[in-house]
Amino acid sequence: MIRVKILTDKLITEKLFTYYVCIKKNFNVAFFQLPIVFFFKKSEKKDGRGHFFQFFQIETKNFPYLRIIIRNHPLSMKQSDCIVIIPTYNEKENIEKIIRAVFALEKAFHILVIDDGSPDGTADIVKRLMQTDFLGELFLIERSGKQGLGTAYIAGFKWALEHKYDYIFEMDADFSHDPNDLPRLYSACADEGYDLSIGSRYISGVNVINWPMSRVLMSYFASMYVRLITGLKIQDTTAGFKCYKRRVLSTIQLDKIRFKGYAFQIEMKYTTYKCGFKIKEVPVVFVNRVEGVSKMNGSIFSEAFFGVMRLRLDGWFKKYPKINEE
């Protein structure tokens, strides 16, 4: 016969509790509906006749140190085939909000933040969330100084490929890209068979909120200019909200991507197109940032203007790699 014994041990400190339950007494995590965690241990009776189970439960909100251990338990960690890469520079107003919004989605996504030495403490916020709430789901690469959007994404792509993610996303930290659109971008690749899905502002009209008219016109006609010069069959050629299948990024020679700013987004789409991958535009609504400061400047547009002509020349003479089915 199996009997149940409820533990009533009085413990002095949180770390002693963790040591006592998880190590000394060799308890296992039975199941949990956070913030409640249930532990159990199977023990033999002293007389050797059968065994019994001991149970213990605790509210982890009273034990942050234990909560970290539980979040890192294989049963607790959300497994995901998706990684969302978010480059940051001085995004302290937005970074925690966007991270929590992504993790609140029904579909499980992991997040990789690439921070370029933000003096406002953006990286410190990410580190705190990694240690307290999202261990094993949230990751951080810190770089020294502003090195450009393109190099940030290239670093993120290499990290994602190394860690075997199947779907790699680009997303801004300022909520101009709605986290609720992530599952739609994922579905276009995972369910519909496309290799690159683009959150497009212009595939169904002009879907932009709170931009000055001058910027709307500049962005819209920039996309027209890119299509005219390169022949790309994409309405939103400068979009930065995307999902790549792993095989796209393993095919593209990432170290040969030359542009760092605005033109990086165009070059990645053009290279994807020239390699023969299937591309789909998914309609989204772009909302101008409410908090923080935009990183756009004149040099970014200049790079894009002249970079597009360089891409077209490459398209005539450059040999693009064959699709890697890795």
C-alpha positions as a Python dict, from the first residue, in 0.01 Angstrom:
ca = {
    (1, 'M'): (0, 0, 0),
    (2, 'I'): (116, 354, -76),
    (3, 'R'): (63, 620, 186),
    (4, 'V'): (119, 996, 159),
    (5, 'K'): (319, 1196, 409),
    (6, 'I'): (299, 1576, 408),
    (7, 'L'): (626, 1745, 499),
    (8, 'T'): (610, 2012, 767),
    (9, 'D'): (981, 2099, 805),
    (10, 'K'): (1046, 2457, 915),
    (11, 'L'): (1324, 2612, 709),
    (12, 'I'): (1525, 2919, 801),
    (13, 'T'): (1638, 3068, 470),
    (14, 'E'): (1543, 3046, 108),
    (15, 'K'): (1876, 2896, -2),
    (16, 'L'): (1853, 2634, 273),
    (17, 'F'): (1508, 2546, 148),
    (18, 'T'): (1635, 2507, -209),
    (19, 'Y'): (1927, 2293, -91),
    (20, 'Y'): (1703, 2085, 136),
    (21, 'V'): (1431, 2011, -119),
    (22, 'C'): (1624, 1994, -448),
    (23, 'I'): (1952, 1839, -336),
    (24, 'K'): (1965, 1687, 13),
    (25, 'K'): (1622, 1527, 7),
    (26, 'N'): (1643, 1457, -368),
    (27, 'F'): (1291, 1575, -441),
    (28, 'N'): (1157, 1592, -795),
    (29, 'V'): (930, 1856, -945),
    (30, 'A'): (597, 1678, -976),
    (31, 'F'): (403, 1949, -1159),
    (32, 'F'): (344, 2319, -1130),
    (33, 'Q'): (93, 2586, -1204),
    (34, 'L'): (309, 2885, -1120),
    (35, 'P'): (331, 3033, -866),
    (36, 'I'): (258, 2696, -695),
    (37, 'V'): (515, 2417, -734),
    (38, 'F'): (464, 2062, -610),
    (39, 'F'): (761, 1838, -521),
    (40, 'F'): (758, 1465, -453),
    (41, 'K'): (994, 1190, -340),
    (42, 'K'): (945, 814, -348),
    (43, 'S'): (1083, 646, -35),
    (44, 'E'): (1101, 292, 97),
    (45, 'K'): (937, 206, 428),
    (46, 'K'): (1175, 128, 712),
    (47, 'D'): (1044, -226, 741),
    (48, 'G'): (1114, -283, 373),
    (49, 'R'): (749, -347, 298),
    (50, 'G'): (660, -125, 5),
    (51, 'H'): (714, 248, -29),
    (52, 'F'): (542, 580, 19),
    (53, 'F'): (543, 925, -143),
    (54, 'Q'): (631, 1251, 30),
    (55, 'F'): (486, 1570, -108),
    (56, 'F'): (572, 1937, -59),
    (57, 'Q'): (431, 2250, -215),
    (58, 'I'): (539, 2614, -208),
    (59, 'E'): (445, 2949, -358),
    (60, 'T'): (748, 3062, -558),
    (61, 'K'): (655, 3430, -533),
    (62, 'N'): (793, 3416, -179),
    (63, 'F'): (1116, 3255, -297),
    (64, 'P'): (1272, 3434, -600),
    (65, 'Y'): (1584, 3215, -582),
    (66, 'L'): (1371, 2902, -607),
    (67, 'R'): (1170, 3056, -890),
    (68, 'I'): (1490, 3082, -1095),
    (69, 'I'): (1557, 2711, -1044),
    (70, 'I'): (1201, 2619, -1140),
    (71, 'R'): (1213, 2837, -1455),
    (72, 'N'): (1530, 2651, -1553),
    (73, 'H'): (1376, 2308, -1493),
    (74, 'P'): (1326, 2118, -1824),
    (75, 'L'): (952, 2087, -1756),
    (76, 'S'): (918, 2460, -1696),
    (77, 'M'): (1121, 2607, -1982),
    (78, 'K'): (918, 2684, -2292),
    (79, 'Q'): (1080, 2506, -2584),
    (80, 'S'): (1071, 2695, -2913),
    (81, 'D'): (1187, 2661, -3271),
    (82, 'C'): (1169, 3043, -3307),
    (83, 'I'): (1404, 3322, -3199),
    (84, 'V'): (1314, 3692, -3221),
    (85, 'I'): (1619, 3916, -3262),
    (86, 'I'): (1579, 4267, -3121),
    (87, 'P'): (1867, 4515, -3170),
    (88, 'T'): (1874, 4793, -2910),
    (89, 'Y'): (2040, 5123, -2836),
    (90, 'N'): (1890, 5332, -2554),
    (91, 'E'): (1555, 5151, -2537),
    (92, 'K'): (1502, 5143, -2160),
    (93, 'E'): (1147, 5279, -2199),
    (94, 'N'): (1043, 4995, -2429),
    (95, 'I'): (1258, 4687, -2379),
    (96, 'E'): (1084, 4525, -2081),
    (97, 'K'): (740, 4594, -2229),
    (98, 'I'): (825, 4441, -2566),
    (99, 'I'): (987, 4136, -2405),
    (100, 'R'): (683, 4069, -2186),
    (101, 'A'): (450, 4121, -2484),
    (102, 'V'): (633, 3857, -2688),
    (103, 'F'): (639, 3606, -2402),
    (104, 'A'): (267, 3662, -2343),
    (105, 'L'): (184, 3516, -2686),
    (106, 'E'): (28, 3169, -2701),
    (107, 'K'): (296, 3056, -2948),
    (108, 'A'): (630, 3016, -2770),
    (109, 'F'): (909, 3244, -2894),
    (110, 'H'): (1257, 3295, -2756),
    (111, 'I'): (1421, 3639, -2767),
    (112, 'L'): (1778, 3748, -2838),
    (113, 'V'): (1857, 4113, -2760),
    (114, 'I'): (2164, 4265, -2929),
    (115, 'D'): (2261, 4575, -2730),
    (116, 'D'): (2523, 4817, -2859),
    (117, 'G'): (2645, 4947, -2524),
    (118, 'S'): (2334, 5151, -2441),
    (119, 'P'): (2434, 5415, -2182),
    (120, 'D'): (2074, 5425, -2051),
    (121, 'G'): (2098, 5075, -1897),
    (122, 'T'): (1893, 4880, -2152),
    (123, 'A'): (2120, 4575, -2113),
    (124, 'D'): (2083, 4582, -1734),
    (125, 'I'): (1706, 4555, -1769),
    (126, 'V'): (1746, 4253, -1999),
    (127, 'K'): (1989, 4087, -1756),
    (128, 'R'): (1745, 4130, -1469),
    (129, 'L'): (1464, 3969, -1670),
    (130, 'M'): (1695, 3684, -1772),
    (131, 'Q'): (1773, 3609, -1409),
    (132, 'T'): (1427, 3649, -1258),
    (133, 'D'): (1154, 3571, -1510),
    (134, 'F'): (1280, 3434, -1841),
    (135, 'L'): (1583, 3214, -1779),
    (136, 'G'): (1645, 2988, -2077),
    (137, 'E'): (1409, 3190, -2301),
    (138, 'L'): (1569, 3536, -2309),
    (139, 'F'): (1927, 3591, -2426),
    (140, 'L'): (2161, 3888, -2460),
    (141, 'I'): (2463, 3982, -2668),
    (142, 'E'): (2639, 4297, -2552),
    (143, 'R'): (2858, 4489, -2794),
    (144, 'S'): (3078, 4792, -2734),
    (145, 'G'): (2936, 5104, -2897),
    (146, 'K'): (2705, 5158, -3193),
    (147, 'Q'): (2816, 4926, -3472),
    (148, 'G'): (2514, 4949, -3699),
    (149, 'L'): (2184, 4768, -3745),
    (150, 'G'): (2321, 4533, -4008),
    (151, 'T'): (2612, 4404, -3800),
    (152, 'A'): (2377, 4355, -3504),
    (153, 'Y'): (2147, 4133, -3709),
    (154, 'I'): (2438, 3942, -3863),
    (155, 'A'): (2567, 3865, -3512),
    (156, 'G'): (2216, 3755, -3414),
    (157, 'F'): (2173, 3538, -3725),
    (158, 'K'): (2499, 3355, -3657),
    (159, 'W'): (2399, 3299, -3293),
    (160, 'A'): (2057, 3167, -3396),
    (161, 'L'): (2205, 2928, -3652),
    (162, 'E'): (2459, 2803, -3398),
    (163, 'H'): (2178, 2736, -3150),
    (164, 'K'): (1970, 2544, -3407),
    (165, 'Y'): (1661, 2766, -3436),
    (166, 'D'): (1442, 2693, -3740),
    (167, 'Y'): (1273, 3034, -3770),
    (168, 'I'): (1462, 3359, -3711),
    (169, 'F'): (1278, 3691, -3676),
    (170, 'E'): (1378, 4056, -3700),
    (171, 'M'): (1180, 4299, -3486),
    (172, 'D'): (1220, 4651, -3346),
    (173, 'A'): (1204, 4721, -2973),
    (174, 'D'): (980, 5029, -2995),
    (175, 'F'): (643, 4860, -3076),
    (176, 'S'): (640, 4990, -3433),
    (177, 'H'): (625, 4617, -3504),
    (178, 'D'): (328, 4460, -3326),
    (179, 'P'): (427, 4139, -3138),
    (180, 'N'): (79, 4002, -3214),
    (181, 'D'): (184, 3976, -3581),
    (182, 'L'): (468, 3734, -3503),
    (183, 'P'): (245, 3422, -3528),
    (184, 'R'): (123, 3537, -3871),
    (185, 'L'): (478, 3575, -4000),
    (186, 'Y'): (560, 3235, -3853),
    (187, 'S'): (258, 3073, -4016),
    (188, 'A'): (355, 3205, -4360),
    (189, 'C'): (685, 3016, -4335),
    (190, 'A'): (593, 2715, -4121),
    (191, 'D'): (248, 2639, -4263),
    (192, 'E'): (243, 2795, -4611),
    (193, 'G'): (594, 2697, -4716),
    (194, 'Y'): (752, 3039, -4775),
    (195, 'D'): (1119, 3095, -4695),
    (196, 'L'): (1091, 3461, -4599),
    (197, 'S'): (783, 3640, -4471),
    (198, 'I'): (780, 4019, -4453),
    (199, 'G'): (556, 4234, -4235),
    (200, 'S'): (453, 4472, -4513),
    (201, 'R'): (321, 4824, -4471),
    (202, 'Y'): (234, 4862, -4841),
    (203, 'I'): (97, 4530, -4968),
    (204, 'S'): (-262, 4642, -4894),
    (205, 'G'): (-245, 5020, -4924),
    (206, 'V'): (-42, 5239, -4687),
    (207, 'N'): (-74, 5106, -4332),
    (208, 'V'): (124, 5353, -4122),
    (209, 'I'): (9, 5534, -3808),
    (210, 'N'): (152, 5855, -3656),
    (211, 'W'): (419, 5916, -3917),
    (212, 'P'): (454, 6268, -4059),
    (213, 'M'): (346, 6280, -4422),
    (214, 'S'): (701, 6363, -4534),
    (215, 'R'): (830, 6036, -4389),
    (216, 'V'): (542, 5832, -4529),
    (217, 'L'): (614, 5968, -4877),
    (218, 'M'): (989, 5914, -4840),
    (219, 'S'): (943, 5551, -4731),
    (220, 'Y'): (681, 5475, -4995),
    (221, 'F'): (876, 5622, -5285),
    (222, 'A'): (1198, 5465, -5154),
    (223, 'S'): (1035, 5126, -5201),
    (224, 'M'): (925, 5224, -5551),
    (225, 'Y'): (1282, 5333, -5630),
    (226, 'V'): (1422, 5000, -5505),
    (227, 'R'): (1171, 4802, -5715),
    (228, 'L'): (1251, 5010, -6023),
    (229, 'I'): (1628, 4967, -5994),
    (230, 'T'): (1651, 4606, -5870),
    (231, 'G'): (1342, 4443, -6019),
    (232, 'L'): (1233, 4312, -5677),
    (233, 'K'): (868, 4204, -5673),
    (234, 'I'): (819, 4329, -5317),
    (235, 'Q'): (601, 4625, -5221),
    (236, 'D'): (774, 4707, -4890),
    (237, 'T'): (1142, 4667, -4979),
    (238, 'T'): (1270, 4851, -4670),
    (239, 'A'): (1061, 4663, -4409),
    (240, 'G'): (1245, 4543, -4099),
    (241, 'F'): (983, 4305, -3957),
    (242, 'K'): (1060, 3961, -4099),
    (243, 'C'): (1078, 3587, -4046),
    (244, 'Y'): (1348, 3378, -4213),
    (245, 'K'): (1358, 3005, -4243),
    (246, 'R'): (1687, 2866, -4120),
    (247, 'R'): (1790, 2752, -4467),
    (248, 'V'): (1783, 3109, -4600),
    (249, 'L'): (2038, 3235, -4349),
    (250, 'S'): (2252, 2922, -4381),
    (251, 'T'): (2263, 2978, -4759),
    (252, 'I'): (2338, 3351, -4764),
    (253, 'Q'): (2705, 3430, -4709),
    (254, 'L'): (2644, 3654, -4410),
    (255, 'D'): (3000, 3784, -4389),
    (256, 'K'): (2964, 3922, -4741),
    (257, 'I'): (2662, 4139, -4659),
    (258, 'R'): (2816, 4485, -4691),
    (259, 'F'): (2557, 4737, -4571),
    (260, 'K'): (2509, 4834, -4207),
    (261, 'G'): (2214, 5073, -4198),
    (262, 'Y'): (1888, 5118, -4390),
    (263, 'A'): (2031, 4945, -4699),
    (264, 'F'): (2094, 4627, -4500),
    (265, 'Q'): (1722, 4542, -4511),
    (266, 'I'): (1716, 4589, -4889),
    (267, 'E'): (2032, 4385, -4943),
    (268, 'M'): (1901, 4091, -4738),
    (269, 'K'): (1574, 4080, -4935),
    (270, 'Y'): (1752, 4116, -5268),
    (271, 'T'): (2001, 3840, -5182),
    (272, 'T'): (1718, 3613, -5066),
    (273, 'Y'): (1535, 3680, -5394),
    (274, 'K'): (1845, 3619, -5610),
    (275, 'C'): (1913, 3289, -5433),
    (276, 'G'): (1571, 3168, -5546),
    (277, 'F'): (1381, 3158, -5217),
    (278, 'K'): (1004, 3202, -5190),
    (279, 'I'): (896, 3533, -5035),
    (280, 'K'): (558, 3644, -4903),
    (281, 'E'): (442, 3983, -4778),
    (282, 'V'): (205, 3971, -4481),
    (283, 'P'): (2, 4291, -4429),
    (284, 'V'): (75, 4469, -4099),
    (285, 'V'): (9, 4810, -3950),
    (286, 'F'): (322, 5008, -3863),
    (287, 'V'): (287, 5241, -3563),
    (288, 'N'): (545, 5512, -3501),
    (289, 'R'): (726, 5482, -3169),
    (290, 'V'): (565, 5651, -2867),
    (291, 'E'): (864, 5633, -2632),
    (292, 'G'): (1235, 5668, -2696),
    (293, 'V'): (1417, 5834, -2986),
    (294, 'S'): (1427, 5724, -3350),
    (295, 'K'): (1770, 5618, -3482),
    (296, 'M'): (1703, 5735, -3840),
    (297, 'N'): (1941, 5992, -3990),
    (298, 'G'): (2051, 6130, -4326),
    (299, 'S'): (2352, 5901, -4367),
    (300, 'I'): (2124, 5595, -4346),
    (301, 'F'): (1915, 5716, -4641),
    (302, 'S'): (2228, 5809, -4835),
    (303, 'E'): (2368, 5458, -4793),
    (304, 'A'): (2040, 5313, -4916),
    (305, 'F'): (2016, 5540, -5222),
    (306, 'F'): (2361, 5458, -5358),
    (307, 'G'): (2360, 5103, -5220),
    (308, 'V'): (2063, 5004, -5435),
    (309, 'M'): (2257, 5085, -5753),
    (310, 'R'): (2547, 4877, -5625),
    (311, 'L'): (2310, 4586, -5563),
    (312, 'R'): (2182, 4608, -5918),
    (313, 'L'): (2535, 4591, -6056),
    (314, 'D'): (2602, 4289, -5834),
    (315, 'G'): (2288, 4127, -5971),
    (316, 'W'): (2434, 4135, -6322),
    (317, 'F'): (2778, 3996, -6239),
    (318, 'K'): (2772, 3826, -5900),
    (319, 'K'): (2718, 3452, -5863),
    (320, 'Y'): (2473, 3387, -5580),
    (321, 'P'): (2496, 3068, -5369),
    (322, 'K'): (2270, 2768, -5427),
    (323, 'I'): (2006, 2689, -5165),
    (324, 'N'): (2146, 2509, -4862),
    (325, 'E'): (1895, 2254, -4736),
    (326, 'E'): (2062, 2232, -4389),
}
